[in-house]
């Protein structure tokens, strides 16, 4: 993993862990539903941010390497993987 992306990802995970702990406490305390939903949406945004970092790393390392390959099967695998990720994010991301 690219060092900068790894550092940023680990930082993001710590933020997400704190947000989840806060969310759990809000539910235990039976806080106002809108406040709980707001916190839940913040967690989801943080997860999307983490996903973006991981995808950036994957594109700059594995995908770039695979697409530079002289082996057509390796290139096809990389493209299929990207299309599968795109479909997963669009179908399940709704």
Secondary structure, 3 states (H helix, E strand, C coil): CCHHHHHHHHHHHHHHHHHHHHHHHHHHCCCCHHHHHHHHHHHHHHHHHHHHHHHHHHHHHHHHHHHCCCCHHHHHHHHHHHHHHHHHHHHCCC
